[in-house]
Amino acid sequence: MSATETHAYDFAPAGADDWRELASRENDGLAVALLWSPSADGVKVTIVDTRLDEAFELDVPGPEALAAFHHPYAFAATRGSSPASWRSGSTHLSLHG
């Protein structure tokens, strides 16, 4: 990995120091990480797509975390969000169902 590459798990809000990576994957310019915070009592999926120059994160209900991790774009779309709304840069999507 070069110094200029960004990983999904590098995309964490300032002050959130207890997010723990549960899983991550990278392929073809897409980095996805599943993170959990004991203090926030929450789970999120972070996505960095270097092909489209996009980065966003999804707050997800615990029982749906793996589905969101494996299919983040489809998960967001089923919650009423679309990739077009992410084009403006880093986005935080709260998609609790």
N, C-alpha and C positions, 0 to 999 in steps of 0.2 A: 504494500500500500504506500502510495506517495503522500507527502505532507499536504498536498492540496485536495486529496480525496476526503469526502465527508461520509460518515456513517450515520445511519438512523439513530443509533444510540448516542451520538454527539449532539443531537437536537433535543436538548432538555431545557426547560425554562429556568431562568436565573433563580437561585435560592432553593431549588429542588435538589438537595444533595443526597436524599436517601432513595432515589429511584434505583431499582435493581433490575438488571437485565435477566429475563427468564429465558428468552430465546432470541436469536437473530438469524437473518439470512441475507445474502447478497447475490445478485445475478443480473447481468446485462444492464448495469447502471441503476439498479433498484436495490436500495438497502432498507430492510424492514426489521424493526426490533419490537419485542414485547417487553414492557417494563411494568414493575409493580412498586408501589410506595406504601410502606407500612404506616407512615405518619398521615398520608393523605387517604389511606385506606382505599386506594384506587388502582386501576389498571389502565394502561394506555398503550397504543401502538404508534410508533413513529415511523415515518416514511420519508425517504430522501430519494428522489428520482433525478439523477444527474442528466438523463437524456432530455427531460423536459424542463430542467432547472426549477424543480418544485420541491418543497418540503412542507410536510404537515403532520399533525398528530391527531389521533382519535382517542378520546376518553371512551372507554367501553365497559359495559357491565361485565363483571367477572365471568359469568357463565358463557359469555359470547367472545371471550378474549381470543381463543384459538381460531375461531372463524374469522375474526377481524385480522389476526396476524397472517393467516394463510391467504386471505382475499380482501385486502384493505380497500381497494377501489370498489369492489362489489358491496362490501359491508357499508361503506359510506353512502353509496348510491341507494341502498335499501332504506337508509335513514333520512333520505331527502336531500342529500348533498350531491353535487356533481363536480367533476374535474374542472369544468369551466369556472367555477367559483373559487378554485384554488390558484388560478393563474397569476394572481397579484403578488405572489411570494409566499412566505411562511404563513401558515394558517393553523389555527387551533380549532378543532371541531369537537364540540361536546355532543356525543351521540348516545347518551344514556337512553335506553329504551323503555 
